[in-house]
Amino acid sequence: MNQRLFILKIQGTKKIPDYIQIRDEEFTLIAYFKVSNPKTALSRCNLLHKTEHILKIARELPYGKMKELEL
Protein backbone atom coordinates (compact mmCIF):
# COMPACT_ATOMS: atom_id res chain seq x y z
CA MET A 1 0.00 0.00 0.00
CA ASN A 2 1.66 3.21 -1.16
CA GLN A 3 -0.84 5.71 0.15
CA ARG A 4 -0.36 7.62 3.39
CA LEU A 5 -2.67 6.48 6.18
CA PHE A 6 -3.45 8.12 9.50
CA ILE A 7 -4.80 6.69 12.75
CA LEU A 8 -7.04 8.52 15.22
CA LYS A 9 -8.39 7.29 18.57
CA ILE A 10 -11.86 8.46 19.64
CA GLN A 11 -12.73 8.28 23.33
CA GLY A 12 -15.98 6.54 24.14
CA THR A 13 -18.38 7.06 27.02
CA LYS A 14 -19.76 4.71 29.67
CA LYS A 15 -22.11 3.16 27.09
CA ILE A 16 -20.07 3.67 23.91
CA PRO A 17 -16.63 2.04 23.60
CA ASP A 18 -13.45 3.67 22.30
CA TYR A 19 -13.10 3.59 18.53
CA ILE A 20 -10.19 3.76 16.12
CA GLN A 21 -10.36 5.48 12.75
CA ILE A 22 -7.96 4.95 9.89
CA ARG A 23 -8.07 7.66 7.24
CA ASP A 24 -6.22 8.27 3.99
CA GLU A 25 -4.30 11.41 2.98
CA GLU A 26 -7.54 13.08 1.83
CA PHE A 27 -9.02 12.30 5.27
CA THR A 28 -11.46 9.77 3.79
CA LEU A 29 -12.49 7.15 6.33
CA ILE A 30 -10.85 3.81 5.46
CA ALA A 31 -11.64 1.82 8.62
CA TYR A 32 -13.62 2.42 11.82
CA PHE A 33 -13.56 -0.18 14.58
CA LYS A 34 -13.63 -0.90 18.29
CA VAL A 35 -10.25 -1.63 19.82
CA SER A 36 -11.69 -4.96 20.99
CA ASN A 37 -12.85 -6.03 17.51
CA PRO A 38 -10.62 -4.80 14.65
CA LYS A 39 -10.55 -7.85 12.38
CA THR A 40 -13.56 -7.23 10.14
CA ALA A 41 -12.74 -3.57 9.46
CA LEU A 42 -9.04 -4.24 8.87
CA SER A 43 -9.85 -7.17 6.61
CA ARG A 44 -12.04 -4.95 4.41
CA CYS A 45 -9.21 -2.48 3.82
CA ASN A 46 -6.48 -5.16 3.39
CA LEU A 47 -4.70 -4.33 6.65
CA LEU A 48 -5.50 -7.51 8.56
CA HIS A 49 -1.85 -8.61 8.41
CA LYS A 50 -0.92 -5.40 10.31
CA THR A 51 -3.47 -5.83 13.12
CA GLU A 52 -0.98 -6.15 15.99
CA HIS A 53 1.08 -3.17 14.79
CA ILE A 54 -2.03 -0.99 14.41
CA LEU A 55 -3.38 -1.99 17.84
CA LYS A 56 -0.04 -1.26 19.49
CA ILE A 57 -0.05 2.25 18.03
CA ALA A 58 -3.72 2.70 18.99
CA ARG A 59 -3.06 1.76 22.63
CA GLU A 60 -0.24 4.32 22.90
CA LEU A 61 -2.03 7.11 21.00
CA PRO A 62 -3.71 9.83 23.10
CA TYR A 63 -7.42 10.41 22.47
CA GLY A 64 -8.16 12.94 19.75
CA LYS A 65 -4.62 12.90 18.34
CA MET A 66 -3.82 11.78 14.82
CA LYS A 67 -0.65 9.96 13.80
CA GLU A 68 0.62 8.79 10.44
CA LEU A 69 0.71 5.01 10.20
CA GLU A 70 4.10 3.73 9.21
CA LEU A 71 3.32 0.37 7.69
Secondary structure in CASP SS format (residue, H / E / C, confidence):
PFRMAT SS
TARGET T0000
AUTHOR 0000-0000-0000
METHOD secondary structure of the structure
MODEL  1
M C 1.00
N C 1.00
Q C 1.00
R C 1.00
L E 1.00
F E 1.00
I E 1.00
L E 1.00
K E 1.00
I E 1.00
Q C 1.00
G C 1.00
T C 1.00
K C 1.00
K C 1.00
I C 1.00
P C 1.00
D C 1.00
Y E 1.00
I E 1.00
Q E 1.00
I E 1.00
R E 1.00
D E 1.00
E C 1.00
E C 1.00
F C 1.00
T C 1.00
L E 1.00
I E 1.00
A E 1.00
Y E 1.00
F E 1.00
K E 1.00
V C 1.00
S C 1.00
N E 1.00
P C 1.00
K H 1.00
T H 1.00
A H 1.00
L H 1.00
S H 1.00
R H 1.00
C C 1.00
N C 1.00
L C 1.00
L H 1.00
H H 1.00
K H 1.00
T H 1.00
E H 1.00
H H 1.00
I H 1.00
L H 1.00
K H 1.00
I H 1.00
A H 1.00
R H 1.00
E H 1.00
L C 1.00
P C 1.00
Y C 1.00
G C 1.00
K C 1.00
M E 1.00
K E 1.00
E E 1.00
L E 1.00
E C 1.00
L C 1.00
END
